[in-house]
Amino acid sequence: MLKFTIIISLVFYFIVSFSVETKANVSSHSHDIEKKDTTFIFKMNGMTLKAHYLNHTDPLGVNMGTIVLLPGWNYSVLDWCSKTSFCEKAKSLGYNLVLFDMSKSVYASKTYPETREDMKKYVTRTWLKDSIIPFFQNNYNALIPGNNNYILGLSTGGRGAALLCLDLPQIFKRGASLSGDYNQAAMPEDNLMRIFYGPMASHKDRWTGNDNVVYSIDKFVVPFYLGHGLKDKVVPVAQTIEFYNKLKEKQPELEVKLHIDSLAKHDYNYWDSEVNNVLGFFLD
């Protein structure tokens, strides 16, 4: 198994602040940083997001597109680069990478009065799609609708990848999720969802609304790769199987691939084993 560490060159490091209107205060260096590996920190209304832009620096100028990478809950997004071969292989193929360090986000559209106070500082999906992605569109010419844009997440980040495909089908050409959860209503005792949405018995609309991938299946139109380990003890494999079956039922013409690994667990050994499968799906 190929292991490596990618060193991000912090040639430019600056803070991009958003006002209440979420307008970016863009640095005058934006033209220069388009060709650099760059780290950004975004702040708004108590939320903070660290993002990384990794340029493939192909000497022949080949550009296969842009891949957004999302981490698992409370995982570093740079684990995609240090604990799997994804970043190295994707960049060697000619992809640029945008990595969002989502920390403990559950990719909700908004917070609620019942949301535990310490959870309110983590990134909402609305901020990501309404402000952060437009920043990369405006300053890097990346993630432009109609271009070769892809998204991949693992665990809770897999949920995020599916939700962003629902929100932004005009941006993402294909998506993929490994070991993700998609229907929180099937896990009403899940502590993470309870401390964010409140109890399902009292707030079913939140559990089954536009933050629920399976309940929004009629709107899902992005070709998607699904992978899960049968020995996963963190996220039930039933979450992926249900999502796949619902897609085949409701969107029979949509290209969807499912791979259940009978020996895999919820870990980077499994996620690294899926790298070639995901990149192959993106190349189709």
Rosetta silent file (secondary structure, phi, psi, omega in degrees, C-alpha in Angstrom):
SEQUENCE: MLKFTIIISLVFYFIVSFSVETKANVSSHSHDIEKKDTTFIFKMNGMTLKAHYLNHTDPLGVNMGTIVLLPGWNYSVLDWCSKTSFCEKAKSLGYNLVLFDMSKSVYASKTYPETREDMKKYVTRTWLKDSIIPFFQNNYNALIPGNNNYILGLSTGGRGAALLCLDLPQIFKRGASLSGDYNQAAMPEDNLMRIFYGPMASHKDRWTGNDNVVYSIDKFVVPFYLGHGLKDKVVPVAQTIEFYNKLKEKQPELEVKLHIDSLAKHDYNYWDSEVNNVLGFFLD
SCORE:     score description
SCORE:     0.000 S_00000001
   1 L     0.000  129.330 -176.888    0.000    0.000    0.000 S_00000001
   2 L   -77.459  123.489  176.914    1.389    3.309   -1.049 S_00000001
   3 L  -120.508  140.900  178.744    1.842    5.697    1.833 S_00000001
   4 L  -158.116  166.001  175.693    3.155    9.176    1.517 S_00000001
   5 L  -121.275  128.039  179.023    3.104   12.579    3.082 S_00000001
   6 L  -100.559  129.930 -178.699    2.246   15.602    1.045 S_00000001
   7 L  -101.329  119.851  179.512    3.793   18.869    2.139 S_00000001
   8 L   -84.644  123.942  177.887    1.727   21.927    1.423 S_00000001
   9 L   -81.796  111.750 -177.767    3.812   24.906    0.443 S_00000001
  10 L   -88.748   65.724 -179.661    2.365   27.843    2.283 S_00000001
  11 L   -65.417  -40.831  174.322    3.651   30.400   -0.203 S_00000001
  12 L  -127.580  129.276  176.944    0.679   32.569    0.565 S_00000001
  13 E  -133.606  117.232 -179.158   -1.308   32.216    3.772 S_00000001
  14 E  -148.418  164.376 -179.353   -4.027   34.697    4.478 S_00000001
  15 E  -101.373  128.027  176.264   -7.392   35.040    6.105 S_00000001
  16 E  -105.578  115.019 -176.325  -10.429   35.634    3.962 S_00000001
  17 E  -101.421  145.604  177.765  -13.199   37.165    6.039 S_00000001
  18 E  -114.659  138.075  175.790  -16.855   37.232    5.144 S_00000001
  19 L   -80.306 -179.948  177.095  -19.280   39.910    6.208 S_00000001
  20 L   -58.340  -32.223  178.264  -22.832   39.185    7.231 S_00000001
  21 L   -79.400    0.633  178.414  -23.682   39.498    3.518 S_00000001
  22 L    59.079   37.974  173.428  -20.987   36.816    2.918 S_00000001
  23 L   -91.554  131.788 -176.269  -18.996   38.959    0.471 S_00000001
  24 E   -78.130  137.996  171.236  -15.355   37.900    0.270 S_00000001
  25 L   -93.340   86.399 -169.597  -12.583   40.354    1.003 S_00000001
  26 L   -80.023  133.399  178.765  -10.273   38.932   -1.676 S_00000001
  27 L   -66.832  151.053  177.537   -6.535   39.544   -1.428 S_00000001
  28 L   -70.341   -9.517  178.937   -4.775   41.385   -4.257 S_00000001
  29 L   -84.893    6.202 -171.481   -2.487   38.352   -4.540 S_00000001
  30 H   -57.719  -34.716  179.822   -5.295   36.232   -5.977 S_00000001
  31 H   -65.749  -41.146 -177.563   -3.748   36.176   -9.454 S_00000001
  32 H   -68.876  -37.659 -172.575   -0.405   34.919   -8.114 S_00000001
  33 H   -79.046   -4.529  179.338   -1.815   32.188   -5.879 S_00000001
  34 L   -61.563  -22.465 -176.615   -3.690   30.479   -8.678 S_00000001
  35 L  -108.281   16.099 -177.052   -0.569   28.421   -9.380 S_00000001
  36 L  -120.509  154.381  166.685    0.339   27.618   -5.792 S_00000001
  37 L   -76.281  124.029 -168.160   -0.694   25.116   -3.174 S_00000001
  38 E  -136.254  143.755  174.905   -2.502   27.413   -0.782 S_00000001
  39 E  -112.964  135.862  179.173   -4.267   27.258    2.572 S_00000001
  40 E  -122.412  151.719  168.379   -7.130   29.607    3.439 S_00000001
  41 E  -122.718  122.551  177.992   -9.042   30.337    6.609 S_00000001
  42 E  -106.262  141.938  178.264  -12.616   31.580    6.201 S_00000001
  43 E  -135.350  139.503  174.182  -14.591   33.080    9.079 S_00000001
  44 E  -163.203  128.572  172.481  -18.233   34.102    9.396 S_00000001
  45 L    48.099   43.940  177.186  -20.678   34.455   12.308 S_00000001
  46 L    86.327   -9.310  177.953  -18.591   32.331   14.664 S_00000001
  47 E   -93.619  146.702  177.740  -17.902   29.611   12.092 S_00000001
  48 E  -133.212  137.388  177.048  -14.401   28.854   10.830 S_00000001
  49 E  -134.143  128.036  170.271  -13.343   26.770    7.838 S_00000001
  50 E   -98.030  132.828  179.437   -9.831   25.859    6.736 S_00000001
  51 E  -130.453  149.465 -179.142   -9.547   24.999    3.052 S_00000001
  52 E  -125.858  135.339  174.511   -6.640   23.805    0.938 S_00000001
  53 E  -114.395  118.064 -179.360   -6.124   24.232   -2.796 S_00000001
  54 E  -111.867  115.371 -179.311   -3.631   21.760   -4.316 S_00000001
  55 L   -88.752  137.858 -175.214   -2.582   22.490   -7.879 S_00000001
  56 L   -74.788  -16.894  175.152   -1.484   19.521   -9.962 S_00000001
  57 L    47.838   48.500  178.724    1.353   21.540  -11.614 S_00000001
  58 L   -73.922  125.176 -176.989    1.415   19.412  -14.755 S_00000001
  59 L   -64.767  -22.284  179.133    4.347   20.526  -16.958 S_00000001
  60 L   -91.887   -2.129  177.826    2.289   19.848  -20.093 S_00000001
  61 L    78.453   16.111  178.768   -0.628   21.899  -18.815 S_00000001
  62 L   -71.307  129.854  178.976   -3.043   18.953  -18.692 S_00000001
  63 L  -130.905  109.081 -178.006   -6.040   19.762  -16.510 S_00000001
  64 L   -85.337   -9.185 -178.862   -8.520   16.974  -15.860 S_00000001
  65 E   126.669 -163.357 -175.675  -10.703   19.103  -13.608 S_00000001
  66 E  -126.775  134.327  176.478  -11.221   19.694   -9.905 S_00000001
  67 E  -115.095  126.357  172.229  -12.021   17.211   -7.140 S_00000001
  68 E   -89.383  131.243  177.672  -13.482   18.330   -3.808 S_00000001
  69 E  -114.395  134.280  179.611  -12.443   16.129   -0.879 S_00000001
  70 E  -121.929  139.516 -177.885  -14.408   15.929    2.380 S_00000001
  71 L   -90.640  171.591  169.715  -13.219   14.260    5.604 S_00000001
  72 L   -74.710  170.847 -176.821  -14.956   12.105    8.150 S_00000001
  73 L   -62.354  120.812  178.645  -16.376   13.634   11.322 S_00000001
  74 L    66.698   19.587  172.370  -13.542   15.181   13.356 S_00000001
  75 L   -98.800  152.319  171.226  -10.929   13.833   10.913 S_00000001
  76 L   -75.943  135.549  178.673   -8.363   16.060    9.225 S_00000001
  77 L   -66.661  -23.507  179.136   -9.093   16.435    5.538 S_00000001
  78 L   -71.800   -9.297  172.188   -5.340   16.153    4.900 S_00000001
  79 H   -60.574  -28.470  175.153   -5.623   12.503    5.963 S_00000001
  80 H   -55.937  -33.667 -176.848   -6.811   11.974    2.398 S_00000001
  81 H   -90.866  -36.631 -174.721   -3.237   12.874    1.382 S_00000001
  82 H   -90.548  -23.879 -175.619   -1.180   11.382    4.220 S_00000001
  83 L  -113.738   -4.753  172.754   -3.129    8.159    4.882 S_00000001
  84 L  -135.368  169.736  179.178   -4.299    7.270    1.365 S_00000001
  85 L   -92.023    9.698 -171.407   -2.791    7.511   -2.100 S_00000001
  86 H   -61.480  -50.508 -174.484   -5.665    9.628   -3.406 S_00000001
  87 H   -62.201  -45.372 -179.622   -3.981   13.043   -3.599 S_00000001
  88 H   -61.470  -46.361 -177.941   -0.816   11.746   -5.235 S_00000001
  89 H   -69.032  -40.940 -179.385   -2.683    9.688   -7.813 S_00000001
  90 H   -64.706  -44.119  179.446   -5.265   12.380   -8.574 S_00000001
  91 H   -66.577  -35.103  178.766   -2.623   15.070   -9.063 S_00000001
  92 H   -66.700  -25.731  177.556   -0.550   12.741  -11.258 S_00000001
  93 H   -82.752  -13.757  178.499   -3.613   12.336  -13.500 S_00000001
  94 L   108.148   17.133  178.271   -3.988   16.101  -13.833 S_00000001
  95 E   -92.489  142.947  163.498   -6.646   16.973  -11.238 S_00000001
  96 E   -89.204  151.087 -177.093   -6.620   20.001   -8.980 S_00000001
  97 E  -122.674  137.129  170.746   -7.870   19.340   -5.459 S_00000001
  98 E  -118.697  119.195 -176.292   -9.958   21.449   -3.090 S_00000001
  99 E  -114.131  123.452  178.743   -9.977   20.078    0.452 S_00000001
 100 E  -104.207  120.832  178.914  -12.428   21.380    3.039 S_00000001
 101 E   -86.928   91.781 -169.571  -11.499   20.743    6.683 S_00000001
 102 L   -84.167   -8.145  177.241  -15.046   20.339    8.003 S_00000001
 103 L    54.941 -116.923 -176.804  -14.080   19.278   11.550 S_00000001
 104 L  -104.135   24.446  176.782  -17.289   18.253   13.380 S_00000001
 105 L   -66.330  145.178  172.443  -19.772   19.492   10.785 S_00000001
 106 L  -107.315   11.677  176.945  -22.738   17.248   10.002 S_00000001
 107 L    61.929   34.748  176.649  -23.335   19.098    6.702 S_00000001
 108 L   -76.990  157.164  178.645  -26.637   20.506    7.897 S_00000001
 109 L   -75.963  -26.283  179.392  -28.256   23.370    6.026 S_00000001
 110 L  -163.771  170.170  174.786  -28.607   25.396    9.229 S_00000001
 111 L   -95.625  171.182 -176.322  -28.519   25.216   13.019 S_00000001
 112 L  -134.633  164.366  176.862  -31.549   25.118   15.332 S_00000001
 113 L   -56.678  -31.003 -178.534  -32.456   26.333   18.833 S_00000001
 114 L   -83.255   -9.506  179.492  -31.970   22.725   20.012 S_00000001
 115 L   -63.672  127.791 -179.881  -28.514   22.456   18.428 S_00000001
 116 L   -58.373  138.844 -168.281  -25.970   22.062   21.198 S_00000001
 117 H   -55.670  -41.505 -177.011  -24.060   25.322   21.561 S_00000001
 118 H   -69.896  -15.360  178.742  -20.614   23.905   20.826 S_00000001
 119 H   -85.176  -13.469 -175.571  -21.903   22.432   17.542 S_00000001
 120 L   -74.725  -11.678 -178.424  -23.011   25.797   16.180 S_00000001
 121 L   -87.624   -3.914 -177.506  -19.443   26.845   15.324 S_00000001
 122 L   -93.940  154.773 -167.706  -19.011   24.167   12.677 S_00000001
 123 L   -62.492  132.644  170.869  -19.575   24.780    8.998 S_00000001
 124 L   -89.713  155.546  178.265  -23.080   24.551    7.576 S_00000001
 125 H   -64.283  -32.845 -179.349  -23.654   23.279    4.068 S_00000001
 126 H   -63.199  -44.977  178.242  -25.380   26.544    3.189 S_00000001
 127 H   -62.947  -40.840 -179.367  -22.271   28.591    3.946 S_00000001
 128 H   -60.435  -47.658 -174.305  -20.156   26.142    1.966 S_00000001
 129 H   -82.520  -28.120 -176.938  -22.286   26.299   -1.170 S_00000001
 130 H   -88.931  -22.769 -174.205  -23.319   29.961   -1.006 S_00000001
 131 H  -128.891  -45.604 -174.127  -19.971   31.545   -0.094 S_00000001
 132 H   -73.846  -49.159  178.539  -16.973   29.201   -0.022 S_00000001
 133 H   -61.065  -43.987  175.285  -17.481   27.465   -3.369 S_00000001
 134 H   -58.381  -31.094  175.933  -18.165   30.827   -5.099 S_00000001
 135 H   -59.325  -45.115 -179.918  -14.834   32.069   -3.707 S_00000001
 136 H   -70.927  -31.008  175.434  -13.006   29.318   -5.605 S_00000001
 137 H   -65.629  -44.362 -173.710  -15.091   29.978   -8.695 S_00000001
 138 H   -77.654  -28.727 -172.886  -14.291   33.684   -8.672 S_00000001
 139 H  -110.290  -17.020 -179.475  -10.609   33.478   -7.730 S_00000001
 140 H  -124.077   -2.220 -173.880   -9.405   30.156   -9.122 S_00000001
 141 L    54.466   33.761 -179.386  -11.809   29.534  -11.991 S_00000001
 142 L  -109.213  153.088  178.232  -12.486   26.239  -10.204 S_00000001
 143 L    60.488   35.037  176.068  -15.807   24.449   -9.638 S_00000001
 144 L   -77.140  133.470  177.433  -17.429   26.326  -12.515 S_00000001
 145 L   -53.350  136.504  178.776  -20.798   24.803  -13.541 S_00000001
 146 L    91.677  -13.934  178.335  -20.446   22.589  -16.599 S_00000001
 147 L   -86.828  178.530 -179.980  -16.744   21.865  -16.058 S_00000001
 148 L   -81.720   85.978 -179.606  -15.191   18.583  -14.918 S_00000001
 149 E  -116.312  139.070 -176.318  -15.898   18.861  -11.199 S_00000001
 150 E  -136.850  162.551  179.665  -16.121   15.904   -8.840 S_00000001
 151 E  -144.267  139.928 -178.439  -16.668   15.340   -5.133 S_00000001
 152 E  -140.323  134.434  175.614  -15.626   12.558   -2.752 S_00000001
 153 E  -139.827  158.547  175.546  -16.235   12.118    0.959 S_00000001
 154 E  -123.899  145.886  179.753  -15.770    9.455    3.583 S_00000001
 155 L    55.933 -124.902  178.388  -17.968    8.646    6.579 S_00000001
 156 H   -60.636  -30.528  175.129  -19.855   11.853    7.510 S_00000001
 157 H   -65.883  -25.386  173.639  -18.071   13.466    4.575 S_00000001
 158 H   -68.007  -39.045  172.444  -19.765   10.888    2.356 S_00000001
 159 H   -59.328  -43.321  179.133  -23.079   12.222    3.590 S_00000001
 160 H   -63.123  -40.608  179.566  -21.776   15.689    2.739 S_00000001
 161 H   -62.131  -43.291  179.694  -20.760   14.651   -0.775 S_00000001
 162 H   -65.983  -42.014 -179.727  -24.231   13.254   -1.472 S_00000001
 163 H   -65.824  -38.498  179.123  -25.964   16.339   -0.033 S_00000001
 164 H   -71.252  -29.090  172.240  -23.812   18.719   -2.082 S_00000001
 165 H   -66.670  -36.034  174.766  -24.630   16.715   -5.208 S_00000001
 166 H   -65.063  -43.503 -176.496  -28.285   17.260   -4.342 S_00000001
 167 H   -73.214  -36.390 -168.444  -27.717   20.978   -3.796 S_00000001
 168 L  -130.424   57.104 -179.532  -25.371   21.624   -6.726 S_00000001
 169 L   -65.429  -20.547  178.365  -26.033   19.174   -9.578 S_00000001
 170 L   -74.446  -16.933 -178.662  -25.010   21.888  -12.042 S_00000001
 171 L   -96.181  -45.514 -171.113  -21.494   21.877  -10.571 S_00000001
 172 L   -95.199  122.931  179.976  -20.658   18.233   -9.939 S_00000001
 173 L   -76.579  -38.018  177.659  -20.299   15.892  -12.888 S_00000001
 174 E  -150.647  156.750  178.294  -19.858   12.812  -10.674 S_00000001
 175 E  -138.823  167.823  179.133  -19.641   12.058   -6.977 S_00000001
 176 E  -153.235  149.480  179.080  -18.516    9.307   -4.636 S_00000001
 177 E  -142.776  136.353  177.418  -18.965    8.328   -1.021 S_00000001
 178 E  -119.770  126.343  175.331  -17.214    5.737    1.125 S_00000001
 179 L    59.078   35.707 -175.182  -18.722    4.441    4.384 S_00000001
 180 L   -89.030  167.086  172.689  -21.291    7.227    4.438 S_00000001
 181 L  -118.731  140.329 -169.694  -24.623    7.723    6.200 S_00000001
 182 L  -131.964  -16.034 -176.931  -27.570    9.067    4.233 S_00000001
 183 L  -135.115   88.380 -178.885  -30.773    8.541    6.221 S_00000001
 184 H   -65.637  -23.136  179.026  -30.580    9.782    9.790 S_00000001
 185 H   -65.498  -20.269  177.175  -34.258    8.946   10.256 S_00000001
 186 H   -81.818   -6.318  179.835  -33.245    5.266   10.180 S_00000001
 187 L  -132.085   63.806 -172.782  -31.007    5.911   13.223 S_00000001
 188 L   -64.016  -16.686  179.811  -33.193    7.993   15.589 S_00000001
 189 L   -95.112    4.018 -179.917  -30.968    7.221   18.584 S_00000001
 190 L   -61.744  118.832 -173.834  -27.821    8.517   16.882 S_00000001
 191 H   -64.043  -39.127 -178.202  -26.296   10.887   19.429 S_00000001
 192 H   -62.243  -44.274  179.767  -24.612   13.137   16.898 S_00000001
 193 H   -70.429  -34.892  179.888  -27.836   13.796   15.039 S_00000001
 194 H   -65.053  -41.746 -177.868  -29.811   14.223   18.262 S_00000001
 195 H   -74.639  -13.786  177.269  -27.508   16.926   19.624 S_00000001
 196 H   -96.137  -50.239 -174.646  -27.757   18.777   16.332 S_00000001
 197 H   -92.797  -14.006 -168.500  -31.396   18.415   15.234 S_00000001
 198 L    86.343  169.076 -177.926  -33.030   17.672   18.572 S_00000001
 199 L   -59.453  140.894 -179.117  -34.948   14.415   19.186 S_00000001
 200 L   -63.489  -35.212 -178.628  -36.557   12.944   16.084 S_00000001
 201 L   -59.276  -30.732 -178.773  -39.835   12.381   17.926 S_00000001
 202 L   -96.450  -19.554 -172.439  -40.163   16.149   18.384 S_00000001
 203 L  -139.194   52.884 -176.805  -38.559   17.343   15.140 S_00000001
 204 H   -59.835  -33.180 -178.347  -39.223   14.755   12.456 S_00000001
 205 H   -61.321  -33.802  178.727  -39.298   17.423    9.750 S_00000001
 206 H   -72.119  -36.165 -177.379  -35.639   18.204   10.392 S_00000001
 207 H   -75.587  -22.999 -176.043  -34.637   14.541   10.282 S_00000001
 208 L  -118.631   12.260 -177.493  -36.505   13.878    7.033 S_00000001
 209 L   -88.679 -145.030 -173.545  -36.112   17.228    5.262 S_00000001
 210 L   -78.042    3.959  170.623  -33.489   18.510    2.840 S_00000001
 211 L   -96.160    2.677 -179.635  -30.648   17.281    5.067 S_00000001
 212 L  -109.673  114.571 -175.421  -31.763   13.691    4.467 S_00000001
 213 L   -64.663  -46.107 -175.538  -30.376   12.205    1.243 S_00000001
 214 H   -65.506  -39.514  179.409  -32.755    9.237    1.050 S_00000001
 215 H   -72.666  -11.740  178.439  -35.860   11.353    1.639 S_00000001
 216 H  -109.525   20.591 -170.109  -34.683   13.665   -1.169 S_00000001
 217 H   -61.070  -28.530 -178.765  -33.926   10.850   -3.598 S_00000001
 218 H   -63.525  -20.779 -177.947  -36.307   12.121   -6.289 S_00000001
 219 H   -99.221    2.161 -174.461  -33.985   15.098   -6.825 S_00000001
 220 L   -85.170  116.761 -173.236  -30.748   13.105   -7.018 S_00000001
 221 L  -129.480    2.750 -177.046  -29.369   13.294  -10.577 S_00000001
 222 L   -93.516  126.727  174.986  -25.566   13.099  -10.276 S_00000001
 223 L   -52.475  138.305 -166.717  -23.854    9.788  -11.218 S_00000001
 224 E  -143.005  140.665  175.167  -22.540    8.343   -7.979 S_00000001
 225 E  -107.084  131.781 -179.958  -20.134    5.713   -6.645 S_00000001
 226 E  -122.535  128.765  175.724  -20.934    4.048   -3.320 S_00000001
 227 E  -132.996  148.610  179.711  -18.544    1.955   -1.268 S_00000001
 228 E  -160.148  148.454  175.628  -18.800    0.437    2.193 S_00000001
 229 E   -92.174  134.120 -178.411  -17.102   -2.204    4.307 S_00000001
 230 L   -66.686  -24.060 -179.215  -19.251   -5.093    5.486 S_00000001
 231 L   -98.241   18.425  178.179  -17.393   -5.135    8.817 S_00000001
 232 L   -66.455  121.773  178.741  -17.944   -1.431    9.473 S_00000001
 233 L  -103.840    1.813 -178.644  -18.873   -0.989   13.152 S_00000001
 234 L  -100.148  -52.885  177.282  -19.187    2.807   12.992 S_00000001
 235 L  -116.815  121.941 -178.176  -21.670    3.414   10.167 S_00000001
 236 L   -59.470  134.561  177.591  -24.047    0.536    9.343 S_00000001
 237 H   -60.624  -22.617  178.033  -23.552   -0.836    5.840 S_00000001
 238 H   -59.251  -26.439  178.148  -27.356   -0.797    5.633 S_00000001
 239 H   -63.239  -44.651 -179.665  -27.113    2.980    5.132 S_00000001
 240 H   -71.889  -40.885 -179.292  -25.279    2.556    1.828 S_00000001
 241 H   -63.659  -42.034  177.891  -27.389   -0.388    0.666 S_00000001
 242 H   -62.478  -45.234  179.762  -30.611    1.540    1.319 S_00000001
 243 H   -59.405  -46.619  179.686  -29.301    4.584   -0.565 S_00000001
 244 H   -61.033  -47.959 -178.073  -28.265    2.433   -3.521 S_00000001
 245 H   -63.421  -39.071  178.614  -31.584    0.558   -3.650 S_00000001
 246 H   -66.428  -38.725  177.587  -33.584    3.788   -3.459 S_00000001
 247 H   -63.636  -43.815 -179.591  -31.533    5.292   -6.281 S_00000001
 248 H   -65.800  -31.776  179.487  -32.091    2.248   -8.481 S_00000001
 249 H   -75.975  -47.170 -172.493  -35.824    2.377   -7.700 S_00000001
 250 H   -90.677  -26.659 -178.366  -36.406    6.109   -8.101 S_00000001
 251 L  -129.122   65.089 -172.690  -33.692    6.981  -10.640 S_00000001
 252 L   -63.122  -22.523 -179.350  -33.334    3.805  -12.764 S_00000001
 253 L   -87.533  -10.879 -176.490  -31.549    5.624  -15.606 S_00000001
 254 L   -76.935  136.952  176.877  -28.918    7.171  -13.325 S_00000001
 255 L   -75.352  116.849  178.745  -25.448    5.622  -13.331 S_00000001
 256 E  -136.369  131.124  178.062  -24.777    4.323   -9.818 S_00000001
 257 E  -117.075  137.818  179.957  -22.063    1.876   -8.788 S_00000001
 258 E  -123.030  131.945  174.601  -22.028   -0.073   -5.527 S_00000001
 259 E  -133.076  112.140  175.136  -19.058   -1.893   -4.022 S_00000001
 260 E  -103.327  118.195  179.809  -19.441   -3.709   -0.718 S_00000001
 261 E   -92.193  116.100 -172.800  -16.110   -5.035    0.562 S_00000001
 262 L   -67.833  -18.226 -176.802  -16.785   -8.127    2.646 S_00000001
 263 L  -108.052   -7.735 -169.837  -13.573   -7.752    4.689 S_00000001
 264 L   -83.106  151.018  176.135  -13.372   -3.995    5.106 S_00000001
 265 L  -113.171 -164.227  179.921  -13.875   -1.923    8.243 S_00000001
 266 L   -97.567   75.715 -175.169  -14.275    1.814    8.884 S_00000001
 267 L  -156.135  172.225 -176.130  -10.642    2.766    8.379 S_00000001
 268 H   -71.430  -21.607  173.623   -8.039    4.166    6.032 S_00000001
 269 H   -60.073  -44.463  178.141   -6.920    0.726    4.900 S_00000001
 270 H   -68.737  -48.305 -175.424  -10.323    0.315    3.302 S_00000001
 271 H   -62.094  -35.641  176.217  -10.607    3.885    2.015 S_00000001
 272 H   -67.395  -33.418 -179.995   -7.181    3.653    0.372 S_00000001
 273 H   -67.172  -17.538 -179.186   -8.220    0.393   -1.311 S_00000001
 274 L   -93.489   -3.994 -173.930  -11.049    2.291   -3.034 S_00000001
 275 H   -56.719  -50.374 -178.183   -8.868    5.038   -4.543 S_00000001
 276 H   -64.405  -36.312  178.712   -8.443    3.423   -7.959 S_00000001
 277 H   -63.123  -44.279 -178.375  -12.144    2.524   -8.114 S_00000001
 278 H   -67.753  -46.636  179.822  -13.213    6.105   -7.418 S_00000001
 279 H   -63.430  -35.808  175.852  -10.738    7.667   -9.833 S_00000001
 280 H   -64.108  -38.467  177.531  -11.811    5.169  -12.479 S_00000001
 281 H   -66.062  -40.201  178.603  -15.427    6.166  -11.944 S_00000001
 282 H   -66.454  -31.390 -178.147  -14.528    9.847  -12.288 S_00000001
 283 H   -79.478  -17.278 -177.880  -12.657    9.115  -15.532 S_00000001
 284 L   -60.182    0.000    0.000  -15.585    7.259  -17.134 S_00000001
